């Protein structure tokens, strides 16, 4: 199992780099070429969401992206360190803001990711959250014989 770890400052301009790295590693791992655009879009959406959560929460920690190559699947996990309270409300002590708008944007981002990726897991808690996306890999030519 090979893993590439990418960490970047929570700035929108770094999302493009994360998308490009994810697509390159996915291609090398054997993800079908026809799916690479979906990989790029899903990673871009997940990273943009994490950047937004960090910026809105005043979190200086980097966004973390794990690219995991396994025998039959390729996984990408995008993690944030923003506290996620139950029911979409802000955690105690969070700065005031338009919670309804932020929750709506968050749900829209997750809906886009779910529409692009068949196998998605979203986890969230007080210490942060993650989105794990998985795609099947195509065995190299000649191994199917």
C-alpha positions in Angstrom: 0.0 0.0 0.0 1.5 3.3 -1.1 0.4 6.6 0.5 1.1 10.1 -0.6 0.4 12.8 2.0 -0.2 16.4 1.0 -0.6 19.3 3.4 -1.3 22.8 2.3 -2.2 26.2 3.9 -5.9 26.8 3.9 -5.8 29.1 0.9 -8.0 28.7 -2.2 -5.0 29.0 -4.5 -3.6 25.7 -3.2 -6.8 23.7 -4.2 -5.7 23.6 -7.8 -2.4 22.1 -6.8 -4.2 19.4 -4.7 -6.4 18.6 -7.7 -3.4 18.2 -10.0 -1.5 16.0 -7.6 -4.6 13.8 -6.9 -5.2 13.3 -10.6 -1.5 12.4 -11.3 -1.4 9.9 -8.4 -4.7 8.4 -9.4 -3.5 7.9 -12.9 -0.4 6.2 -11.7 -2.4 4.0 -9.3 -4.5 2.7 -12.2 -7.7 4.7 -11.9 -9.6 4.5 -15.3 -8.8 7.6 -17.5 -12.5 8.2 -18.0 -12.9 8.8 -14.3 -9.9 11.2 -13.7 -12.1 14.3 -14.3 -14.4 13.1 -11.6 -11.4 12.6 -9.3 -10.2 16.2 -10.0 -13.6 17.7 -9.4 -14.3 15.7 -6.3 -10.9 16.5 -4.7 -11.4 20.2 -5.7 -14.8 20.3 -4.0 -13.5 18.5 -0.9 -10.4 20.7 -0.6 -12.4 23.9 -1.2 -14.8 22.8 1.6 -11.9 22.2 4.0 -10.3 25.5 3.1 -13.6 27.3 3.7 -14.1 25.6 7.1 -10.6 26.5 8.1 -10.9 30.1 7.0 -14.4 30.6 8.6 -13.1 29.1 11.9 -9.9 31.0 12.0 -7.9 27.8 11.9 -4.2 28.1 10.9 -3.5 24.3 10.6 -3.0 23.0 7.1 -5.6 21.0 5.1 -4.4 17.4 4.9 -4.9 15.2 1.8 -4.0 11.4 1.9 -3.8 9.6 -1.5 -3.8 5.9 -0.8 -3.0 3.3 -3.4 -4.2 -0.2 -2.6 -4.4 -3.4 -4.7 -7.9 -3.0 -5.9 -8.8 0.6 -5.0 -7.5 4.1 -4.8 -8.6 6.3 -1.9 -8.4 10.0 -1.2 -9.1 11.4 2.2 -9.4 15.2 2.7 -9.2 16.2 6.4 -9.9 19.4 8.1 -9.4 20.5 11.8 -12.6 22.6 12.0 -14.9 21.6 14.9 -18.2 20.1 13.6 -21.0 20.3 16.1 -24.2 18.2 15.8 -27.1 19.6 13.7 -24.8 21.9 11.7 -24.7 24.5 14.5 -21.5 26.2 15.5 -19.4 24.8 18.3 -19.4 26.9 21.6 -17.0 29.8 21.3 -17.1 30.0 17.5 -17.3 33.5 16.0 -20.8 34.6 14.9 -21.7 34.2 11.3 -24.4 33.2 8.9 -24.7 29.6 10.1 -27.6 28.8 7.7 -25.7 30.0 4.7 -22.6 28.1 5.7 -24.6 24.9 6.4 -26.3 25.2 3.0 -23.0 25.6 1.2 -21.5 22.7 3.1 -24.5 20.4 2.2 -24.3 21.5 -1.4 -20.5 20.7 -1.5 -21.2 17.2 0.0 -24.0 16.7 -2.5 -21.7 17.5 -5.4 -19.1 15.1 -4.1 -21.7 12.3 -3.6 -22.8 12.9 -7.2 -19.3 12.5 -8.5 -18.1 9.5 -6.4 -20.0 6.3 -5.7 -18.1 5.4 -2.6 -17.9 8.3 -0.1 -17.6 8.4 3.7 -18.0 11.6 5.6 -17.0 11.8 9.3 -17.1 14.8 11.5 -16.5 15.6 15.2 -15.3 18.2 17.6 -11.6 17.8 16.5 -12.3 18.0 12.7 -13.7 16.0 9.9 -12.8 14.1 6.8 -14.2 13.0 3.5 -12.9 9.7 2.2 -13.5 8.9 -1.5 -12.7 5.6 -3.2 -12.4 4.5 -6.8 -11.6 1.0 -8.3 -8.3 0.6 -10.1 -7.8 -1.1 -13.4 -5.2 -3.8 -13.4 -2.3 -3.3 -15.8 -2.7 -4.9 -19.3 -1.5 -8.5 -19.4 -2.5 -9.3 -15.8 -6.1 -10.3 -16.7 -4.9 -13.4 -18.6 
